[in-house]
Amino acid sequence: MAYQLTKGVQYGAPKKICVYGPEGIGKTTFAAELLKLRNGRMIDTEGGSGLVDVVRYPVPATWGDLLAMVRDAAASDCGAVAIDTVDAAERLCAAQLIQANGWKSLEDPGYGSGYKRLWEAFSDLMKRLDECIAAGKDVILIAHAAMRKFEQPDQMGSYDRWELKLQSSQKCSITALVKEWCDLLLFANYETTVVTSSDGKTRKAAGGKRVMYTSHHPCWDAKNRFGMPDSLPFSFDEIASLFTAAGAPVEAAPP
């Protein structure tokens, strides 16, 4: 069998992006900039995109509606697809399973099987998103962030860390499914510094600049495959070059 080989870094290839952070930080506006650049479409699962200028589908009422919209986007001539938010998409998926099986909650089947079924059903969405990627479209997922206790297996004690606000269990984690799927996982937050008074007696928080983190940290999940600096101002302009045909990695600012 003859294979068609490629060589070199494919900066212009479609990107799989997930942006998460606390409410109100500007995640929807960030996604909208990509959609404007790439003539994209938004699947607004929460009805929260009314104040941004995007082409959007109706708010999906069911899990089936959402899957149909993703498939429609894959077959369209748009250049990018956004889901805002993926945690609301998870709720649609759970609601469909609960209704179809006559459960009161995902706990009803017992032994974690309800959450396994959720993971299996949600995997179908990721396959549909891969169809968008195969069709040459960038995909951006928006998610809320949740603070959770984390304990290292080989360490004493636990600490708080930010994670995707998605179902997470040891055997069937939707959080892990999304993290493994994406090329670029960005955690957006407010950068706060603690200022000490001149007499050293008073300390208070200051700042509040919006930043996005691109690399893993004990206190949050993030990753990138493009040689980006560990943190950048939270602005789509900082990564826009990744989405052009001749896109190149974002360069760190000189010291």
GILINNOR-V216583 format. One record per backbone hydrogen bond with DSSP energy under -0.5 kcal/mol. CO is the residue of the C=O (numbers start at 1). NH is the residue of the N-H. If there is no record, write none. Layout:
# GILINNOR-V216583
co->CO nh->NH
co->CO nh->NH
This chain:
# GILINNOR-V216583
co->3 nh->5
co->9 nh->11
co->10 nh->13
co->15 nh->17
co->15 nh->139
co->16 nh->183
co->16 nh->184
co->17 nh->141
co->18 nh->186
co->19 nh->143
co->20 nh->188
co->21 nh->145
co->22 nh->25
co->26 nh->30
co->27 nh->31
co->28 nh->32
co->29 nh->33
co->30 nh->34
co->31 nh->35
co->32 nh->36
co->33 nh->37
co->34 nh->38
co->35 nh->40
co->36 nh->39
co->38 nh->79
co->39 nh->79
co->40 nh->55
co->41 nh->82
co->42 nh->44
co->42 nh->57
co->43 nh->45
co->43 nh->84
co->49 nh->52
co->52 nh->54
co->54 nh->56
co->55 nh->42
co->62 nh->66
co->63 nh->67
co->64 nh->68
co->65 nh->69
co->66 nh->70
co->67 nh->71
co->68 nh->72
co->69 nh->73
co->70 nh->74
co->71 nh->75
co->72 nh->76
co->73 nh->76
co->79 nh->138
co->80 nh->41
co->81 nh->140
co->82 nh->43
co->83 nh->142
co->84 nh->45
co->84 nh->46
co->85 nh->89
co->86 nh->90
co->87 nh->91
co->88 nh->92
co->89 nh->93
co->90 nh->94
co->91 nh->95
co->92 nh->96
co->93 nh->97
co->94 nh->98
co->95 nh->99
co->96 nh->100
co->97 nh->101
co->98 nh->102
co->98 nh->103
co->99 nh->102
co->105 nh->108
co->107 nh->110
co->110 nh->113
co->112 nh->116
co->113 nh->117
co->114 nh->118
co->115 nh->119
co->116 nh->120
co->117 nh->121
co->118 nh->122
co->119 nh->123
co->120 nh->124
co->121 nh->124
co->121 nh->125
co->122 nh->125
co->122 nh->126
co->123 nh->127
co->124 nh->128
co->125 nh->129
co->126 nh->130
co->127 nh->131
co->128 nh->132
co->129 nh->133
co->130 nh->134
co->131 nh->135
co->132 nh->137
co->133 nh->136
co->138 nh->81
co->139 nh->17
co->140 nh->83
co->141 nh->19
co->142 nh->85
co->142 nh->86
co->143 nh->21
co->144 nh->165
co->146 nh->148
co->146 nh->163
co->148 nh->161
co->150 nh->159
co->152 nh->155
co->159 nh->150
co->161 nh->148
co->162 nh->221
co->163 nh->146
co->164 nh->166
co->167 nh->174
co->167 nh->175
co->172 nh->174
co->173 nh->177
co->174 nh->178
co->175 nh->179
co->176 nh->180
co->177 nh->181
co->178 nh->182
co->184 nh->18
co->184 nh->186
co->185 nh->223
co->186 nh->20
co->186 nh->188
co->187 nh->213
co->188 nh->22
co->189 nh->191
co->189 nh->211
co->190 nh->192
co->191 nh->208
co->191 nh->209
co->193 nh->195
co->193 nh->206
co->195 nh->204
co->197 nh->200
co->202 nh->197
co->204 nh->195
co->206 nh->193
co->206 nh->208
co->209 nh->191
co->210 nh->234
co->211 nh->189
co->212 nh->232
co->213 nh->187
co->217 nh->220
co->219 nh->162
co->220 nh->217
co->223 nh->185
co->230 nh->214
co->230 nh->215
co->232 nh->212
co->233 nh->235
co->235 nh->238
co->236 nh->239
co->236 nh->240
co->239 nh->242
co->240 nh->243
co->241 nh->244
co->244 nh->247
